[in-house]
Amino acid sequence: MLRHARCTKITGVAALMPAILIGGAPFATADPTPGGQPADQIIQELSSDGYTVAINWIGGTSTLPLDRCRVNSIHNPNRGVPALPKSSVTVYVDVQCPDESSNS
């Protein structure tokens, strides 16, 4: 009887190992980090990865070039398993530009 209980524990642990390994695996690609680069670079990176990119203007639409603006956050809805093809996903980026009357 003791032998059967030990075998069951080993089998249970062996069955859980693939699930633990898969669940702990990092995503193959990660979104760029908001605030780390100008908005134009982040948008270009996401576009180059195959995503359609839509801008959520924070504080209204700006006429300033995107290289003077920053991305506050990235909303990528492609989190399912398995992930959708990037070409069929729209990623939304929250872009904030400085006040157009300022030179900074």
Backbone as a printed PyTorch tensor [residue, N CA C, xyz], in Angstrom:
tensor([[[  0.8190,  -1.1880,   0.0000],
         [  0.0000,   0.0000,   0.0000],
         [  0.8680,   1.2590,   0.0000]],

        [[  1.9310,   1.2710,   0.7570],
         [  2.8280,   2.4130,   0.8140],
         [  3.4720,   2.6550,  -0.5490]],

        [[  3.8080,   1.5860,  -1.2310],
         [  4.4290,   1.6930,  -2.5400],
         [  3.4850,   2.3750,  -3.5360]],

        [[  2.2180,   2.0780,  -3.5130],
         [  1.2310,   2.6690,  -4.4110],
         [  1.1040,   4.1810,  -4.1540]],

        [[  1.1040,   4.6160,  -2.8940],
         [  0.9740,   6.0310,  -2.5590],
         [  2.1810,   6.8100,  -3.0760]],

        [[  3.3770,   6.2730,  -2.9720],
         [  4.5740,   6.9410,  -3.4460],
         [  4.5310,   7.0910,  -4.9590]],

        [[  4.1040,   6.0780,  -5.6620],
         [  4.0110,   6.1090,  -7.1140],
         [  3.0010,   7.1660,  -7.5680]],

        [[  1.9150,   7.3050,  -6.8580],
         [  0.8990,   8.2980,  -7.1930],
         [  1.4470,   9.7060,  -7.0390]],

        [[  2.2200,   9.9770,  -5.9920],
         [  2.8040,  11.2960,  -5.7840],
         [  3.7860,  11.6300,  -6.8980]],

        [[  4.6150,  10.6890,  -7.2670],
         [  5.5930,  10.9220,  -8.3300],
         [  4.8800,  11.1980,  -9.6470]],

        [[  3.8460,  10.4250,  -9.9420],
         [  3.0960,  10.6190, -11.1710],
         [  2.4230,  11.9850, -11.1790]],

        [[  1.8760,  12.4070, -10.0490],
         [  1.2190,  13.7160,  -9.9590],
         [  2.1910,  14.8570, -10.1850]],

        [[  3.3750,  14.7720,  -9.5950],
         [  4.3900,  15.8060,  -9.7780],
         [  4.8580,  15.8190, -11.2320]],

        [[  5.0610,  14.6460, -11.8140],
         [  5.4990,  14.5610, -13.2040],
         [  4.4620,  15.1540, -14.1450]],

        [[  3.2000,  15.0090, -13.8320],
         [  2.1410,  15.5630, -14.6800],
         [  2.0840,  17.0840, -14.5630]],

        [[  2.4420,  17.6490, -13.4140],
         [  2.3970,  19.0950, -13.2240],
         [  3.5990,  19.8250, -13.8050]],

        [[  4.7080,  19.1790, -13.9610],
         [  5.9300,  19.8390, -14.4140],
         [  5.7660,  20.5510, -15.7530]],

        [[  5.1920,  19.9310, -16.7960],
         [  5.0420,  20.6820, -18.0540],
         [  4.1790,  21.9300, -17.8950]],

        [[  3.1280,  21.8460, -17.0960],
         [  2.2620,  23.0050, -16.8800],
         [  3.0210,  24.1150, -16.1650]],

        [[  3.8470,  23.7730, -15.2080],
         [  4.6420,  24.7590, -14.4810],
         [  5.6590,  25.3980, -15.4170]],

        [[  6.3210,  24.5920, -16.2250],
         [  7.3230,  25.1120, -17.1410],
         [  6.7100,  26.0150, -18.2020]],

        [[  5.5720,  25.6350, -18.7580],
         [  4.9180,  26.4430, -19.7740],
         [  4.3820,  27.7250, -19.1570]],

        [[  3.7640,  27.6340, -18.0060],
         [  3.2040,  28.8010, -17.3440],
         [  4.2630,  29.8000, -16.9220]],

        [[  5.4580,  29.3530, -16.6320],
         [  6.5250,  30.2320, -16.2000],
         [  7.3780,  30.7540, -17.3300]],

        [[  7.1160,  30.3220, -18.5660],
         [  7.9200,  30.7600, -19.6990],
         [  7.6080,  32.2130, -20.0340]],

        [[  8.6400,  33.0100, -20.3410],
         [  8.3910,  34.4010, -20.7050],
         [  7.7820,  34.4940, -22.0950]],

        [[  7.0920,  35.6120, -22.3590],
         [  6.5520,  35.8350, -23.6860],
         [  7.7070,  36.0090, -24.6650]],

        [[  7.5070,  35.6000, -25.8890],
         [  8.5570,  35.6680, -26.8940],
         [  8.9520,  37.1140, -27.1830]],

        [[  7.9890,  38.0060, -27.2530],
         [  8.2950,  39.4080, -27.4860],
         [  7.5290,  40.2390, -26.4750]],

        [[  8.1050,  41.3550, -26.1360],
         [  7.4570,  42.2480, -25.1830],
         [  7.2090,  43.5880, -25.8550]],

        [[  6.1890,  44.2830, -25.4050],
         [  5.9110,  45.6080, -25.9240],
         [  7.0170,  46.5550, -25.4780]],

        [[  7.2470,  47.6150, -26.2440],
         [  8.2130,  48.6280, -25.7950],
         [  7.7660,  49.2330, -24.4720]],

        [[  8.6930,  49.8410, -23.7720],
         [  8.3890,  50.4510, -22.4810],
         [  7.9470,  51.8930, -22.6730]],

        [[  6.7430,  52.2380, -22.1930],
         [  6.2960,  53.6230, -22.3060],
         [  7.2490,  54.5730, -21.5980]],

        [[  7.4710,  55.7500, -22.1930],
         [  8.3210,  56.7630, -21.5870],
         [  9.7940,  56.5640, -21.8340]],

        [[ 10.1950,  55.4160, -22.3550],
         [ 11.6060,  55.1420, -22.5700],
         [ 12.1580,  55.7450, -23.8440]],

        [[ 11.2980,  55.9830, -24.8270],
         [ 11.7020,  56.5130, -26.1230],
         [ 10.6590,  57.5300, -26.5620]],

        [[ 11.0010,  58.3810, -27.5390],
         [  9.9730,  59.2650, -28.0900],
         [  8.8460,  58.4470, -28.7200]],

        [[  7.6750,  59.0540, -28.7970],
         [  6.4850,  58.3570, -29.2960],
         [  6.6840,  57.8220, -30.7090]],

        [[  7.3630,  58.5670, -31.5650],
         [  7.5340,  58.1050, -32.9440],
         [  8.3120,  56.7980, -33.0140]],

        [[  9.2980,  56.6170, -32.1500],
         [ 10.0930,  55.3860, -32.1420],
         [  9.2770,  54.1990, -31.6500]],

        [[  8.4860,  54.3960, -30.6050],
         [  7.6570,  53.3120, -30.0740],
         [  6.6010,  52.9070, -31.0920]],

        [[  5.9600,  53.8890, -31.7170],
         [  4.9470,  53.5870, -32.7290],
         [  5.5800,  52.8560, -33.9070]],

        [[  6.7530,  53.2900, -34.3390],
         [  7.4500,  52.6190, -35.4440],
         [  7.8150,  51.1820, -35.0740]],

        [[  8.2640,  50.9630, -33.8430],
         [  8.6210,  49.6130, -33.3910],
         [  7.4070,  48.6800, -33.4090]],

        [[  6.2860,  49.1680, -32.9070],
         [  5.0660,  48.3570, -32.9120],
         [  4.6010,  48.0780, -34.3390]],

        [[  4.6760,  49.0810, -35.2050],
         [  4.3000,  48.8950, -36.6090],
         [  5.2210,  47.8960, -37.2930]],

        [[  6.5140,  47.9870, -37.0060],
         [  7.4880,  47.0480, -37.5910],
         [  7.2420,  45.6210, -37.1290]],

        [[  6.6990,  45.4790, -35.9130],
         [  6.3630,  44.1460, -35.3960],
         [  5.1240,  43.5710, -36.0750]],

        [[  4.4090,  44.4130, -36.8520],
         [  3.2540,  43.9230, -37.5870],
         [  1.9100,  44.3740, -37.0510]],

        [[  1.9090,  45.1460, -35.9580],
         [  0.6650,  45.6220, -35.3760],
         [  0.1270,  46.8280, -36.1400]],

        [[ -1.1840,  47.0190, -36.1090],
         [ -1.8020,  48.2780, -36.4930],
         [ -1.7970,  49.1340, -35.2370]],

        [[ -1.3650,  50.3850, -35.3550],
         [ -1.2350,  51.2470, -34.1850],
         [ -2.2290,  52.3950, -34.2820]],

        [[ -2.9770,  52.6180, -33.2090],
         [ -3.9000,  53.7500, -33.1030],
         [ -3.4570,  54.6150, -31.9270]],

        [[ -3.5190,  55.9240, -32.1160],
         [ -3.0720,  56.8590, -31.0800],
         [ -4.2760,  57.3770, -30.3000]],

        [[ -4.1790,  57.2940, -28.9860],
         [ -5.1090,  57.9510, -28.0730],
         [ -4.3990,  59.2160, -27.6050]],

        [[ -4.8260,  60.3680, -28.0970],
         [ -4.1840,  61.6160, -27.7020],
         [ -4.6210,  61.9840, -26.2910]],

        [[ -3.6770,  62.2050, -25.4170],
         [ -3.9460,  62.6230, -24.0430],
         [ -3.9260,  64.1490, -24.0310]],

        [[ -5.0520,  64.7440, -23.7410],
         [ -5.1290,  66.2000, -23.7180],
         [ -5.3960,  66.8090, -25.0850]],

        [[ -5.9510,  66.0400, -26.0090],
         [ -6.2960,  66.5760, -27.3190],
         [ -5.2650,  66.2270, -28.3780]],

        [[ -5.6150,  66.4420, -29.6210],
         [ -4.7120,  66.1580, -30.7390],
         [ -3.6490,  67.2330, -30.8120]],

        [[ -2.4220,  66.8220, -31.0760],
         [ -1.3140,  67.7560, -31.1460],
         [ -0.8460,  67.9160, -32.5780]],

        [[ -0.3360,  69.1010, -32.8920],
         [  0.2860,  69.3210, -34.2000],
         [  1.8020,  69.2100, -34.1120]],

        [[  2.3210,  68.9410, -32.9250],
         [  3.7640,  68.7640, -32.7530],
         [  4.1950,  67.4300, -33.3520]],

        [[  5.4380,  67.3530, -33.8120],
         [  5.9280,  66.0620, -34.3160],
         [  5.9960,  65.0390, -33.1760]],

        [[  5.7520,  63.7790, -33.5260],
         [  5.7280,  62.7140, -32.5030],
         [  7.0640,  62.5210, -31.8070]],

        [[  8.1700,  62.9700, -32.3980],
         [  9.4600,  62.8090, -31.7240],
         [  9.5930,  63.7380, -30.5200]],

        [[  8.6550,  64.6820, -30.3710],
         [  8.6390,  65.5590, -29.1970],
         [  7.6510,  65.0940, -28.1550]],

        [[  6.9420,  63.9900, -28.4360],
         [  5.8930,  63.4860, -27.5510],
         [  6.3400,  62.1980, -26.8710]],

        [[  5.6390,  61.8290, -25.8310],
         [  5.9300,  60.6060, -25.0730],
         [  4.7080,  59.7040, -25.0540]],

        [[  4.9670,  58.3980, -24.9120],
         [  3.8920,  57.4130, -24.7630],
         [  3.7070,  57.1660, -23.2790]],

        [[  2.4730,  57.3950, -22.7950],
         [  2.1650,  57.1500, -21.3800],
         [  1.8780,  55.6790, -21.1090]],

        [[  1.1780,  55.0240, -22.0450],
         [  0.8810,  53.5980, -21.8640],
         [  0.5700,  52.9670, -23.2140]],

        [[  0.7010,  51.6450, -23.2340],
         [  0.4400,  50.8480, -24.4330],
         [ -0.6290,  49.8300, -24.0730]],

        [[ -1.6760,  49.7730, -24.8810],
         [ -2.7790,  48.8460, -24.6470],
         [ -2.7730,  47.8090, -25.7710]],

        [[ -2.2220,  46.6510, -25.4700],
         [ -2.1360,  45.5730, -26.4470],
         [ -3.1230,  44.4880, -26.0330]],

        [[ -4.2290,  44.3470, -26.7650],
         [ -5.2370,  43.3550, -26.3870],
         [ -4.8650,  41.9240, -26.7780]],

        [[ -3.7150,  41.7360, -27.3740],
         [ -3.3130,  40.4240, -27.8790],
         [ -2.6720,  39.5940, -26.7680]],

        [[ -3.4420,  39.2130, -25.7770],
         [ -2.9320,  38.4690, -24.6240],
         [ -3.4730,  37.0520, -24.5390]],

        [[ -4.2420,  36.6280, -25.5230],
         [ -4.8300,  35.2940, -25.4970],
         [ -3.8010,  34.2080, -25.7660]],

        [[ -4.1660,  32.9960, -25.4760],
         [ -3.3140,  31.8450, -25.7590],
         [ -4.1090,  30.9090, -26.6360]],

        [[ -3.7250,  30.6680, -27.8390],
         [ -2.5760,  31.2780, -28.5250],
         [ -2.8980,  32.7080, -28.9350]],

        [[ -1.8360,  33.5040, -29.0850],
         [ -2.0050,  34.8970, -29.4770],
         [ -2.4840,  34.9860, -30.9180]],

        [[ -3.2520,  36.0340, -31.2120],
         [ -3.7030,  36.2750, -32.5720],
         [ -2.5300,  36.7220, -33.4350]],

        [[ -2.6290,  36.5680, -34.7470],
         [ -1.5690,  37.1170, -35.6040],
         [ -1.4840,  38.6320, -35.4030]],

        [[ -0.2900,  39.1510, -35.3150],
         [ -0.1130,  40.5770, -35.0430],
         [ -0.7890,  41.4440, -36.0970]],

        [[ -0.8540,  40.9610, -37.3190],
         [ -1.4510,  41.7570, -38.3940],
         [ -2.9490,  41.9680, -38.2000]],

        [[ -3.5790,  41.2100, -37.3260],
         [ -5.0160,  41.3690, -37.0920],
         [ -5.3120,  42.0540, -35.7580]],

        [[ -4.2980,  42.6640, -35.1400],
         [ -4.4620,  43.2940, -33.8270],
         [ -4.1440,  44.7870, -33.9200]],

        [[ -4.9940,  45.6040, -33.3110],
         [ -4.7320,  47.0400, -33.1940],
         [ -4.2480,  47.3180, -31.7760]],

        [[ -3.0630,  47.9060, -31.6750],
         [ -2.4960,  48.3000, -30.3870],
         [ -2.7470,  49.7950, -30.2260]],

        [[ -3.2500,  50.1830, -29.0740],
         [ -3.5440,  51.5810, -28.7870],
         [ -2.4530,  52.1570, -27.8970]],

        [[ -1.9220,  53.3030, -28.2790],
         [ -0.8990,  53.9590, -27.4670],
         [ -1.4320,  55.3070, -27.0050]],

        [[ -1.2410,  55.6060, -25.7220],
         [ -1.6330,  56.8970, -25.1540],
         [ -0.4460,  57.8400, -25.3170]],

        [[ -0.6200,  58.8580, -26.1570],
         [  0.4640,  59.7920, -26.4720],
         [  0.1660,  61.1450, -25.8490]],

        [[  1.1860,  61.7050, -25.1950],
         [  1.0650,  63.0310, -24.6020],
         [  2.2060,  63.9000, -25.1310]],

        [[  1.8420,  65.0690, -25.6170],
         [  2.8240,  66.0170, -26.1310],
         [  2.9180,  67.2020, -25.1900]],

        [[  4.0440,  67.8880, -25.2250],
         [  4.1370,  69.1040, -24.3860],
         [  3.1890,  70.1610, -24.9190]],

        [[  2.9400,  71.1590, -24.1130],
         [  2.0930,  72.2790, -24.5320],
         [  2.7220,  72.8740, -25.7950]],

        [[  1.9160,  73.0730, -26.8170],
         [  2.4440,  73.5220, -28.1060],
         [  3.0560,  74.9190, -28.0390]],

        [[  2.7400,  75.6820, -27.0210],
         [  3.3290,  77.0180, -26.8980],
         [  4.6970,  76.9670, -26.2310]],

        [[  5.0660,  75.8050, -25.6500],
         [  6.3670,  75.7000, -24.9890],
         [  7.3950,  75.1880, -25.9780]],

        [[  8.6360,  75.4330, -25.7040],
         [  9.7360,  75.0010, -26.5690],
         [ 10.3830,  73.7270, -26.0920]],

        [[  9.8920,  73.1280, -25.0200],
         [ 10.5260,  71.9200, -24.4730],
         [  9.9610,  70.6670, -25.0620]]])
